[in-house]
Amino acid sequence: MIVPPSFLFQYQLSVLRIDDLPRKKGGRLQLPDAARVFVPATMNEGAAGFDLRLAWNPDGMGIELIVHNKKVEISGRRHDLKHSDHVLVFIDTRHTANVHRATQFCTALQILPSDEAAHDQPTVLLIDIAQQRGTHREQDANGVVIAVESISGGYRMELWIPAEELPGFAEVPEIGHLGFYIVVEDTELGQLPLSIGGDFPIAHDPSTWLKLIL
């Protein structure tokens, strides 16, 4: 396996705090350009394929994802992920970068920007992480707010994850950081990771996730 350039560095991405999220008007996050974060995959061969903006406050975390270079409409079926456009988001509220097995403070979200089973509306599911050491079963993905719109050459997805959906998030402002990873799985473009891809254990090993400085 050829090691991608993005794997050769440890990243700490600073995330903007915006206290009036989620927005009271307009129903959108409307994250400013200052919320844009570096996508390490841009160091690898070819473009990353997406832009990413992140923001947070004590009430939760906001994510804006813009996927580029698509020629076909987004589509998906939650029971057929292999043939569906979808996004995976991983968050660890006790990130130490040296733990290789997910703990009870890790959360994984599976997002379909367009879900045939939901009349082509976006859906969000909480999913299990392989070999996770304990989970918080009270989590409810229905609390996550999502908006998706098609744009020229791709789509824009905005996601607001309330603090209540992230075990241990109440202490994160004091801790000052958390673990984060995102992977776009696209039937047309292939896998678009934040840094390294499926050749690494990103789906279950928190040490492969990046650190966000809050």
Buried (B, 14 or more C-beta within 10 A) or exposed (E): EEEBBBBEEEBEBEBBEBEEBBBEEEEBBBBEEEBBBBBBBEBBEEEBBBBBBBBBBEBBBBBBBBBBEBEEEBBBBBEEBEEBBBBBBBBBBBBEBEBEBBBBBBBBBBBBBBBBEEEBEBBBBBEEBEEBEEBBEEBEBEBBBBBBEEEEEBBBBBBBBBBBBBBBBEEBEEEEBBBBBBBBBBBBBEBBBBBBBEEBEBBBBBBBBBBBEB
